[in-house]
Amino acid sequence: MRRFLIIICFLLGVVTWPVLSQELKCTVQINSDKIQGTNKQVFNTLQQAITEYINNRKWSEAQISNSEMIECSMVITVNEVNDNRYKCNLQIQAKRPVYNASYTTTTMNFKDNEFEFNYQEFEPLIYNENTIESNLTAVLDFYCYMILGIDFDSFSPKGGDYFYQKAEHVVNMGQSSMESGWKAFDNTRNRHALVTAFTDQRTAVFRELWYMYHRQGLDEMALSVDKGRAKITEAVKKIQDLYSAASTTVLLPFFSDTKLDELVNIYSKAPKEEKEEVYKVLSGIYPTQGARLQEIRKEK
């Protein structure tokens, strides 16, 4: 795939194509249904500002064509507004195409419950790599880098290193602020926990299985469904290693939120023995997901 070649050239510092496009094609939606008695236009202004901030920026030196842009979305649910202070939830999703198929696979489905920021209508959103201009732009920067890192990891072993380093830098700056979501041990599913999980050696097996699942599994299913699915089964088994190494890591719910529904579809026509093998692994790690996982075992 062209993306795979782009990653190799990017990592080696080889420039072989002109810069063609930004990396992200992000749809931003702001849900302000909970907010009554205020000017709703400010939410439209903010939505447009965030959309332009993300989509009009080059986040790296990687050279991406229009067809290679990463499709993603951010849904911001506004829970409370006091003066210019916003308290929100942020749902981030991203996907990438599967080789030689019309199918796209979800690569990120993550919810941030600690998204707070100050914003005044028409205030410019300023990118600054070396300091936090606002918590709004800092959080956006962080998740843009995470989307890119997770996507690049799916095409090449450790392909996302550059982006995780950038995300980690944002977290380090965020820790000196008074804002929530940046500090270690405050929350096992906050921004610090997420980037640490992708950079910690204890949980490095996740990045191995992520590459195996996508590049060696899904991308190969167009050529051989059985061989591609066998690699996905091998990747799923590595979840056990992740659980043994770090049973409380955010990567376990990250995987279930992103991939469980897809796994049901992948194994819908698998041999019974393979269905049972995958079900046994996943049910042992996600006991509360019994209803969803039972779908894997059904004969179709």
C-alpha positions as CSV (number, residue, x, y, z in Angstrom):
1,M,0.0,0.0,0.0
2,R,1.1,3.5,-0.7
3,R,0.6,4.5,3.0
4,F,3.1,1.8,3.9
5,L,5.7,3.3,1.5
6,I,5.0,6.8,2.8
7,I,5.7,5.6,6.4
8,I,9.0,4.0,5.4
9,C,10.2,7.2,3.6
10,F,8.9,9.3,6.5
11,L,10.8,7.3,9.1
12,L,14.0,7.3,7.0
13,G,13.7,11.0,6.3
14,V,13.6,10.4,2.5
15,V,11.6,12.9,0.5
16,T,10.2,11.2,-2.6
17,W,7.0,13.1,-3.2
18,P,5.9,16.7,-2.9
19,V,3.7,17.6,0.0
20,L,0.2,17.1,-1.3
21,S,-2.2,17.3,1.5
22,Q,-2.9,17.6,5.2
23,E,-3.0,14.3,7.0
24,L,-6.5,14.6,8.7
25,K,-10.0,14.9,7.3
26,C,-11.9,15.5,10.5
27,T,-15.6,16.0,11.0
28,V,-16.4,18.1,14.1
29,Q,-19.8,18.2,15.8
30,I,-20.7,20.1,18.9
31,N,-23.8,18.9,20.8
32,S,-25.2,21.8,22.9
33,D,-28.6,20.2,23.7
34,K,-27.9,20.4,27.4
35,I,-27.3,24.1,27.3
36,Q,-30.5,26.3,27.5
37,G,-31.0,30.0,27.4
38,T,-27.8,31.0,25.6
39,N,-26.8,32.1,22.2
40,K,-26.4,29.0,20.1
41,Q,-24.4,30.7,17.4
42,V,-21.2,30.5,19.6
43,F,-21.3,26.8,19.2
44,N,-21.4,27.0,15.5
45,T,-18.5,29.4,15.5
46,L,-16.5,27.1,17.8
47,Q,-17.3,24.1,15.6
48,Q,-16.1,25.9,12.5
49,A,-12.9,27.1,14.3
50,I,-12.0,23.6,15.5
51,T,-12.7,22.1,12.1
52,E,-10.4,24.6,10.4
53,Y,-7.7,24.2,13.1
54,I,-7.5,20.5,12.6
55,N,-8.0,20.2,8.8
56,N,-5.9,23.1,7.7
57,R,-2.8,22.1,9.4
58,K,0.1,19.8,8.5
59,W,0.8,17.8,11.6
60,S,4.1,16.3,10.3
61,E,6.4,16.1,7.3
62,A,4.7,12.9,6.1
63,Q,3.5,13.3,2.5
64,I,-0.1,12.3,2.1
65,S,-2.2,12.4,-1.0
66,N,-5.9,13.4,-0.8
67,S,-6.9,9.7,-1.1
68,E,-4.6,8.9,1.9
69,M,-6.1,11.4,4.3
70,I,-7.2,9.9,7.6
71,E,-10.9,10.2,8.1
72,C,-11.8,10.9,11.7
73,S,-14.5,12.7,13.8
74,M,-14.7,14.5,17.1
75,V,-18.1,14.9,18.8
76,I,-18.0,17.5,21.7
77,T,-20.9,17.3,24.1
78,V,-21.2,20.5,26.1
79,N,-22.4,19.7,29.6
80,E,-22.0,23.1,31.2
81,V,-21.1,26.7,30.3
82,N,-20.2,29.3,32.9
83,D,-19.1,32.6,31.4
84,N,-16.5,31.5,28.9
85,R,-15.7,28.2,30.7
86,Y,-16.8,25.0,28.9
87,K,-17.1,21.6,30.5
88,C,-17.5,18.9,27.9
89,N,-17.1,15.3,26.9
90,L,-15.1,14.5,23.8
91,Q,-15.7,11.4,21.6
92,I,-12.9,10.7,19.1
93,Q,-13.2,8.2,16.3
94,A,-10.9,7.4,13.4
95,K,-10.8,4.8,10.6
96,R,-8.6,3.6,7.8
97,P,-9.3,1.7,4.6
98,V,-8.6,-2.0,4.3
99,Y,-6.4,-2.9,1.4
100,N,-8.1,-3.8,-1.9
101,A,-11.5,-3.5,-0.3
102,S,-14.3,-1.0,0.0
103,Y,-14.4,-1.7,3.8
104,T,-13.0,0.7,6.4
105,T,-11.9,-0.4,9.8
106,T,-12.2,1.7,13.0
107,T,-8.8,2.5,14.5
108,M,-9.9,4.7,17.4
109,N,-13.0,5.0,19.5
110,F,-12.2,6.8,22.6
111,K,-14.1,9.1,25.0
112,D,-12.5,11.8,27.1
113,N,-14.6,12.9,30.0
114,E,-12.3,15.6,31.2
115,F,-12.4,18.2,28.4
116,E,-12.6,21.6,29.9
117,F,-11.5,24.9,28.3
118,N,-12.0,28.6,28.1
119,Y,-13.3,30.1,24.9
120,Q,-14.7,33.4,23.8
121,E,-16.5,33.6,20.4
122,F,-14.2,34.5,17.5
123,E,-11.1,33.9,19.6
124,P,-8.4,32.6,17.3
125,L,-7.2,29.1,17.9
126,I,-3.4,29.2,17.9
127,Y,-1.0,26.3,17.5
128,N,2.2,26.6,19.5
129,E,4.5,23.6,19.7
130,N,6.4,24.8,22.7
131,T,3.7,26.2,25.0
132,I,0.1,25.7,25.8
133,E,-1.9,28.6,24.3
134,S,-5.2,27.2,25.7
135,N,-6.4,23.8,27.0
136,L,-8.7,23.6,24.0
137,T,-5.9,23.6,21.4
138,A,-3.7,21.4,23.7
139,V,-6.3,18.7,23.8
140,L,-6.9,19.0,20.0
141,D,-3.2,18.7,19.4
142,F,-2.9,15.7,21.6
143,Y,-5.7,13.7,19.9
144,C,-4.6,14.6,16.4
145,Y,-1.2,13.2,17.2
146,M,-2.7,10.1,18.8
147,I,-5.0,9.5,15.7
148,L,-1.9,9.7,13.5
149,G,0.2,7.5,15.7
150,I,-2.4,4.8,15.9
151,D,-3.0,4.9,12.2
152,F,0.7,4.7,11.3
153,D,1.1,1.8,13.8
154,S,-1.4,-0.2,11.8
155,F,0.7,0.1,8.6
156,S,4.2,-0.4,9.9
157,P,5.8,-1.8,13.1
158,K,6.3,1.2,15.5
159,G,5.3,3.5,12.7
160,G,3.6,5.9,15.1
161,D,6.7,6.6,17.2
162,Y,7.1,10.2,16.0
163,F,3.5,11.0,16.8
164,Y,3.5,9.5,20.2
165,Q,6.5,11.6,21.0
166,K,4.6,14.7,20.0
167,A,1.6,13.6,22.0
168,E,3.8,12.9,25.0
169,H,5.3,16.4,24.7
170,V,1.8,17.9,24.9
171,V,1.1,15.9,28.0
172,N,4.3,17.0,29.6
173,M,3.3,20.6,29.0
174,G,-0.2,20.0,30.2
175,Q,1.0,18.6,33.5
176,S,2.2,22.1,34.5
177,S,-1.3,23.5,34.0
178,M,-4.2,23.4,36.4
179,E,-6.3,21.5,33.9
180,S,-7.6,18.0,34.4
181,G,-6.8,15.0,32.2
182,W,-3.0,15.5,32.0
183,K,-1.6,14.1,35.2
184,A,-0.4,10.6,36.0
185,F,-2.5,8.5,38.3
186,D,-5.5,10.9,38.4
187,N,-7.5,8.7,36.1
188,T,-6.6,5.3,34.4
189,R,-8.3,6.5,31.2
190,N,-7.1,10.1,30.9
191,R,-4.7,11.5,28.3
192,H,-1.6,10.8,30.3
193,A,-2.7,7.2,30.7
194,L,-3.5,6.8,27.0
195,V,-0.1,8.0,25.6
196,T,1.8,6.2,28.3
197,A,0.1,3.0,27.3
198,F,1.4,3.4,23.7
199,T,4.9,4.2,24.8
200,D,5.4,2.0,27.9
201,Q,7.6,-1.1,27.3
202,R,5.3,-3.2,29.5
203,T,2.4,-2.7,27.0
204,A,4.5,-2.8,23.8
205,V,2.8,-6.1,22.8
206,F,-0.3,-4.1,22.0
207,R,1.5,-2.2,19.2
208,E,2.7,-5.6,17.9
209,L,-0.8,-7.0,17.8
210,W,-2.2,-3.8,16.3
211,Y,0.1,-4.1,13.3
212,M,-0.5,-7.8,13.0
213,Y,-4.3,-7.3,13.2
214,H,-4.4,-4.7,10.5
215,R,-1.5,-5.0,8.1
216,Q,-1.0,-8.8,8.2
217,G,-4.6,-9.6,9.0
218,L,-7.3,-7.4,7.6
219,D,-5.2,-6.2,4.6
220,E,-4.5,-9.7,3.6
221,M,-8.1,-10.9,3.7
222,A,-8.7,-9.7,0.1
223,L,-6.1,-12.3,-1.0
224,S,-7.0,-15.0,1.4
225,V,-9.8,-14.7,4.0
226,D,-8.5,-17.7,5.9
227,K,-4.9,-16.6,6.1
228,G,-5.8,-13.0,7.0
229,R,-8.2,-14.2,9.7
230,A,-5.6,-16.6,11.1
231,K,-3.3,-13.6,11.7
232,I,-6.1,-11.7,13.4
233,T,-6.6,-14.7,15.6
234,E,-2.9,-14.6,16.4
235,A,-3.2,-10.9,17.2
236,V,-6.3,-11.5,19.5
237,K,-4.3,-14.1,21.5
238,K,-1.7,-11.5,22.3
239,I,-4.4,-9.6,24.3
240,Q,-3.8,-12.3,26.9
241,D,-0.2,-11.2,27.1
242,L,-1.3,-7.6,27.4
243,Y,-3.7,-8.5,30.2
244,S,-1.0,-10.4,32.1
245,A,1.5,-7.5,31.8
246,A,-0.9,-4.7,32.7
247,S,-4.5,-5.8,33.7
248,T,-5.6,-2.2,34.3
249,T,-4.1,-0.6,31.1
250,V,-6.4,1.7,29.1
251,L,-5.5,-0.4,26.1
252,L,-7.9,-3.2,27.1
253,P,-11.0,-1.1,27.0
254,F,-9.6,0.8,24.0
255,F,-9.4,-2.5,22.1
256,S,-12.9,-3.7,23.1
257,D,-14.5,-0.3,22.3
258,T,-12.7,-0.2,18.9
259,K,-12.8,-3.8,17.8
260,L,-15.3,-6.1,19.4
261,D,-18.1,-5.5,17.0
262,E,-15.8,-5.9,14.1
263,L,-14.5,-9.2,15.5
264,V,-18.1,-10.5,15.5
265,N,-18.3,-9.9,11.8
266,I,-14.8,-11.3,11.0
267,Y,-15.6,-14.6,12.7
268,S,-19.2,-14.9,11.4
269,K,-18.1,-17.4,8.8
270,A,-15.1,-18.9,10.6
271,P,-14.8,-22.6,11.5
272,K,-16.4,-23.5,14.8
273,E,-13.0,-24.3,16.4
274,E,-11.6,-20.9,15.5
275,K,-14.8,-19.2,16.8
276,E,-14.4,-21.0,20.1
277,E,-10.7,-20.1,20.4
278,V,-11.3,-16.4,20.0
279,Y,-14.4,-16.4,22.2
280,K,-12.4,-18.1,25.0
281,V,-9.7,-15.5,24.9
282,L,-12.0,-12.5,24.8
283,S,-14.6,-13.7,27.3
284,G,-11.8,-14.3,29.9
285,I,-10.7,-10.7,29.5
286,Y,-14.0,-9.0,29.0
287,P,-16.5,-10.9,31.2
288,T,-19.0,-8.0,31.1
289,Q,-19.2,-8.2,27.3
290,G,-20.8,-11.6,27.3
291,A,-23.8,-10.7,25.1
292,R,-21.7,-9.2,22.4
293,L,-19.1,-12.0,22.5
294,Q,-21.8,-14.7,22.3
295,E,-22.4,-13.4,18.7
296,I,-19.0,-14.8,17.8
297,R,-20.1,-18.3,18.6
298,K,-23.3,-18.3,16.5
299,E,-23.5,-20.3,13.4
300,K,-24.4,-18.2,10.4
